[in-house]
Amino acid sequence: MRQIEAQAIIEAVKQAAIAANYELGEDLKAALAQGEKEEESPIGREIFRQLLENARIASQEKVPLCQDCGVAVIFAEVGQDVQVVGGDFQEAIQEGVRQGYREGYLRKSLCHPLTRENTGDNTPAVIHTEIVPGDKIKLTVVPKGGGSENMSRVFMLKPAQGWEGIKEAVVTTVKEAGPNPCPPIIVGVGIGGTFERAALLAKKALLREVGRPNPDPQLAALEEELLKAVNCLGIGPQGLGGHITALAVHLLMQPCHIASLPVAVNIQCHASRHKEVVL
Amino acid sequence: MAKDVYLHPPLTDEDVAAREIGDRVFVSGVLYTARDAAHKRLVDLLAAGLELPVDLKGQILYYVGPSPARPGRVIGAAGPTTASRLDPYTPTLLALGLKAMIGKGKRSPEVIAALTRYKAVYLAATGGAGALIARCIKKAEVVAFPELGPEAIHRLEVENLPTIVVNDCQGRDLYEEGIRAYVCRAS
């Protein structure tokens, strides 16, 4: 049984939270650069230019990409041959978030749902833990902004609505969101499972690198179809009109009940921040 | 035809009336920040017949809740937040002479009508360009509601903060008209 110190988890989460907020991934930078070339709208091209410049400044000057440093969502894959020692696993993650948001000068955006009083340290993080084979722990820290999360939806469709119903749900969600979630966006779509599983699939779908096709060719083709439909809306960068509303649509699918067709659409702004560490 | 324009508050009716959707407006001078909690406080003060901590006449409100400043820096990341959450409060503030708001995302029909009625404009800054916009901010100080943290009202001094006119005082909406030019026609 391999032992991992809770302190190592704290440190890893802290560093990942800071790095995720300062450094835009290479995949996103490449997608923005491509957008700057391909967008027909002059205002849209200017927006792409600003976003690339923003990423450069954030990285150079150690300033967050966006003032909304998000809810810290943590995907933890814990090897079944790992024993966490020297502290509580969940609490170590929370402490890592606490330290990262404080020491990285990241905005603390969590509050009591009713009194709206800020919790002061950006905890609690939302943690999704899976037990997997092996003796490692993989932690993915995903700062998720409020503007795009607010535009996300879950639909419990009728099975008869099928693919057309799914497509309509995705397009309607993006259309209604319009400029609000800071397009160009990435659209995570979870199909199947249950009410809550569909939402989790949609969020997980956002973690895939932009520009890397879905490994399942059938889903890859459906993603293409959805991306085309979404970009036909004309919303464009920042909603000011253009052909690039979404940089990518990512699907994850699993079987569901014979009576159900759950579909979740999780919208991600262009500042798609996630940082992975393996212990 | 969309133009490049440089605005310095306090703004007059004329400054605002000449603006058209799509104009690129570079703002320099003083801005006041306010988001959800500060708006609620301002409107509550007015309802109670009390004076506001800042005079909004001719001014621009920037919808932002910046991230904390690292020591030695003026401010952290400071991009715009979603404006629609502030729609319920906005007509009341426009009636006091507020001339422009900077945010991101759609406004309600009530706000758009109030822009015409009180002669004011809504400007969009680039959502998610928090580091880029922070570079335009030369000075920042909290002037009201310090207990609200990032939601406190800050007085900012800015230079050439880049925005685009989304709603002008003729009732036009770039979010509607901009999309129309690029939407795919049914084949």
Interface residues (C-beta under 8 A of the other chain):
Chain A: E40 S41 I43 I47 Q50 L51 E53 N54 A55 I57 A58 E61 K62 V63 P64 L65 C66 Q67 D68 C69 Y105 L106 R107 K108 R116 N118 G145 G147 N150 G178 P179 N180 C182 C232 L233 G234 I235 G236 Q238 G239 L240 G241 G242 H243 C269 H270 A271
Chain B: G22 A37 V64 G65 P66 S67 P68 A69 R70 R73 G76 A77 A78 G79 T81 T82 S84 K104 G105 K106 A124 T126 G127 G128 A129 G130 A131 L132 A134 R135 G149 P150 P162 I164 V166 L174 Y175 E177 G178 I179 R180 A181 Y182 V183 C184
